[in-house]
Amino acid sequence: MHRINNFNPGPAALPLEVLEQAQQELVEYGHYGMSVMEMSHRSKVVEQLNEETQQLLLEILGLSSEYKVLFMGGGASMQFAWIPMNFIKAGKAGRYILSGSFSEKAYLEAQHVGKATVLASSKEYNWGKLPAVNDIELGMDSAYVHMTTNNTIEGSQFQIFPDTGTVPLIGDMTSDILSRTLDFTKFSMFYAAAQKNLGPAGLTVAVMREDLLEECADTIPTIFKYGTYIQHKSLYNTPPVHSIYMMMLVLEWVKRQGGIAELEKRNIEKAQLVYDVIDSSGGFYKGVIENQHRSNMNITWRMLDVNLEKRFVQESECNGFDGLAGHRSVGGLRASAYNAVPVQACKALAEFMTDFQKRNG
Ligand SMILES: *Cc1c(COP(=O)(O)O)cnc(C)c1O
């Protein structure tokens, strides 16, 4: 078998070790005579898997039991609706920092539910940089502040986070959770769909300070309440058991690598390899995002000639790369170098880019 250099934006690369372990355990998990997909979610085995996975995530994040881990479905997009449903009460408003199209989607979804306003936005710059967030003005009627820590489509990433005082800060960390060390306690809640850095699609993880629950609306259906998930340790109804199992394997892999700190080092090295080629190409490749706001997860760039972009993607696919076309809404090129993408893949990409320029520059 030949594993290619997978730069897909999500669903995305998984560590080979994880896939191999899952393969070994596919037909029989432990010594239970069946796979994990065939077990009752009420069984002791799944109950334990569920709780251990939640614990391990907190441990890797360096968070205490003050925080709870919730396993949900519906993707990050479902959270866009659930957050306002749970937290915008009469007389209160959700405050949104807009830094890319996913953050805007979250904001537009909130408007279906209640009052939502924009605190800061870089839309007028075509998302080419991040809005300033160091001195935002929060009204007394703020239910929460929502931001997207890494903009997957555009390729930007926040290094500075707003001080929201007593107003809960909520982060969509779908495309950079576990990729860098952060003071997670700045956030009252953060969430991530699994299919970028945590595992396969089907599972969405929310991490929430338990006291945030006091803010939750009680007029919404049980299944939409965050409290329901916390109260039942995410076993109120059937969770995506197999995706949770896969995430457990990914978390164990993260721990074996040396945790977030070690992965962060590799991620910086990986992104730098590609950015160096872009920056030294004399304009042949051109980064999309202002340098100080660039993402180490999603590296985006353009080429002067759109036809060359097409050729770049075609040739890359013939040379053992996948996933390098930019998002369909913006075009251009994008390399998503999530945790599971090895340094070697980024070296290979940097070499391919240099060679492509020699042949076409
Ligand atoms: C991928 C992504 C989403 C959308 O996730 P779904 O699981 O498809 O709903 C939302 N926000 C960010 C930051 C993402 O990267």
The ligand as an SDF file (V2000), in Angstrom:
LIG
                    3D

 15 15  0  0  0  0  0  0  0  0999 V2000
  -14.9570   22.4970    9.1640 C   0  0  0  0  0  0  0  0  0  0  0  0
  -15.3550   23.6300   10.0090 C   0  0  0  0  0  0  0  0  0  0  0  0
  -16.7010   23.8770   10.3220 C   0  0  0  0  0  0  0  0  0  0  0  0
  -17.8330   23.0550    9.7650 C   0  0  0  0  0  0  0  0  0  0  0  0
  -17.8450   21.7870   10.3290 O   0  0  0  0  0  0  0  0  0  0  0  0
  -19.0550   20.7770   10.0320 P   0  0  0  0  0  0  0  0  0  0  0  0
  -18.7060   19.6090   10.8990 O   0  0  0  0  0  0  0  0  0  0  0  0
  -18.9940   20.4570    8.5750 O   0  0  0  0  0  0  0  0  0  0  0  0
  -20.3150   21.4280   10.4170 O   0  0  0  0  0  0  0  0  0  0  0  0
  -16.9740   24.9300   11.1580 C   0  0  0  0  0  0  0  0  0  0  0  0
  -16.0130   25.7140   11.6630 N   0  0  0  0  0  0  0  0  0  0  0  0
  -14.7010   25.5030   11.3800 C   0  0  0  0  0  0  0  0  0  0  0  0
  -13.6710   26.4080   11.9630 C   0  0  0  0  0  0  0  0  0  0  0  0
  -14.3460   24.4690   10.5380 C   0  0  0  0  0  0  0  0  0  0  0  0
  -13.0550   24.2650   10.2460 O   0  0  0  0  0  0  0  0  0  0  0  0
  1  2  1  0
  2  3  1  0
  2 14  2  0
  3  4  1  0
  3 10  2  0
  4  5  1  0
  5  6  1  0
  6  7  2  0
  6  8  1  0
  6  9  1  0
 10 11  1  0
 11 12  2  0
 12 13  1  0
 12 14  1  0
 14 15  1  0
M  END
$$$$
